Amino acid sequence: MIFLTRHEHFNAAHKLYNPEWSEEKNIEVFGKCANTNWHGHNYNLIVTIKGEINEETGFLMDAKKLSAILSEHVCEKIDHKNLNLDVDFMSGKLASTENLALAIWEQILPHLPYNVKLHCVKLYETPSICVEYFGN
Amino acid sequence: MNKKVAVYRKERFNAAHRLHNSELSDTENQVLFGKCNSPNFHGHNYDLTVKVTGEVDSKTGYVIDTKILSNIIGQHIIEKFDHKNLNLDIFEFKVLNPTAENIAMIIYNILREKINASLELKIILNETEKNYVEYPA
């Protein structure tokens, strides 16, 4: 078993806001993150896959192909976008880092080769805050 | 002998923005600013470095007390910009495009009034890890 990790980054706007709550309750729970006109982050995405090394190539998976999957199904959809308004796979979800990591997992999973398992999606919202999702 | 010392203070704010010139058409804006023109905004973690240069005060040993510098930046910059939309929430960008260059110049102008005129001031603003600006150049 070997692990392969790819780093990507994207810049996006969002706000933390539960539409079922009043403005006051949103501000009480989410504070400045509920700012009506959005705020934004430089997100750093770290994706780790795992599996056995292919004897013919020496690869677990061609890192360029992993990069292409991340670009097409994640970064191109969210980079320089508004997570609440522009991103189809975040529609109807609270745009927290936790939910975004889960949604990114779901975006990547169907596109991996059969012999490669997704191990971890790690997402930094700021240099001091990150979440990790291992699929369970 | 030059006895000047430079003191640096780093702070961060997270904000949304878009690059857009309202005097140009949507198509011209798209061509000029690309994905940075995205209508519903995007955002950044802005890393701000404030450089203050001057002679060391013989009484305190400081060029400037970094706690005081931090409080000035916190009160006049971070509270104003953090978790805001630069285009919509910040008065100075109602007509000014919020590029890193213009943000740095606005920050300089605000802080210049708050920091003793005998001290030199420089603003370094990282919009991403790879892109940053410095003012005055």
Chai-1 contact restraints between the chains, C-beta under 6 A:
chainA,res_idxA,chainB,res_idxB,connection_type,confidence,min_distance_angstrom,max_distance_angstrom,comment,restraint_id
A,N11,B,H42,contact,1.0,0.0,6.0,A-B,restraint_1
A,N11,B,H44,contact,1.0,0.0,6.0,A-B,restraint_2
A,A12,B,H42,contact,1.0,0.0,6.0,A-B,restraint_3
A,A12,B,G43,contact,1.0,0.0,6.0,A-B,restraint_4
A,A13,B,A16,contact,1.0,0.0,6.0,A-B,restraint_5
A,A13,B,F41,contact,1.0,0.0,6.0,A-B,restraint_6
A,A13,B,H42,contact,1.0,0.0,6.0,A-B,restraint_7
A,A13,B,G43,contact,1.0,0.0,6.0,A-B,restraint_8
A,K32,B,H83,contact,1.0,0.0,6.0,A-B,restraint_9
A,N35,B,H83,contact,1.0,0.0,6.0,A-B,restraint_10
A,N37,B,N85,contact,1.0,0.0,6.0,A-B,restraint_11
A,N37,B,L88,contact,1.0,0.0,6.0,A-B,restraint_12
A,N37,B,D89,contact,1.0,0.0,6.0,A-B,restraint_13
A,W38,B,A16,contact,1.0,0.0,6.0,A-B,restraint_14
A,W38,B,F41,contact,1.0,0.0,6.0,A-B,restraint_15
A,W38,B,N85,contact,1.0,0.0,6.0,A-B,restraint_16
A,H39,B,N14,contact,1.0,0.0,6.0,A-B,restraint_17
A,H39,B,A15,contact,1.0,0.0,6.0,A-B,restraint_18
A,H39,B,A16,contact,1.0,0.0,6.0,A-B,restraint_19
A,H39,B,G43,contact,1.0,0.0,6.0,A-B,restraint_20
A,H39,B,H83,contact,1.0,0.0,6.0,A-B,restraint_21
A,G40,B,A15,contact,1.0,0.0,6.0,A-B,restraint_22
A,G40,B,A16,contact,1.0,0.0,6.0,A-B,restraint_23
A,G40,B,H42,contact,1.0,0.0,6.0,A-B,restraint_24
A,G40,B,G43,contact,1.0,0.0,6.0,A-B,restraint_25
A,G40,B,H44,contact,1.0,0.0,6.0,A-B,restraint_26
A,H41,B,N14,contact,1.0,0.0,6.0,A-B,restraint_27
A,H41,B,G43,contact,1.0,0.0,6.0,A-B,restraint_28
A,H41,B,N45,contact,1.0,0.0,6.0,A-B,restraint_29
A,N42,B,H44,contact,1.0,0.0,6.0,A-B,restraint_30
A,N42,B,N45,contact,1.0,0.0,6.0,A-B,restraint_31
A,N42,B,T128,contact,1.0,0.0,6.0,A-B,restraint_32
A,H80,B,K35,contact,1.0,0.0,6.0,A-B,restraint_33
A,H80,B,S38,contact,1.0,0.0,6.0,A-B,restraint_34
A,H80,B,H42,contact,1.0,0.0,6.0,A-B,restraint_35
A,K81,B,S38,contact,1.0,0.0,6.0,A-B,restraint_36
A,N82,B,N40,contact,1.0,0.0,6.0,A-B,restraint_37
A,N82,B,F41,contact,1.0,0.0,6.0,A-B,restraint_38
A,L85,B,N40,contact,1.0,0.0,6.0,A-B,restraint_39
A,D86,B,N40,contact,1.0,0.0,6.0,A-B,restraint_40
A,T126,B,N45,contact,1.0,0.0,6.0,A-B,restraint_41
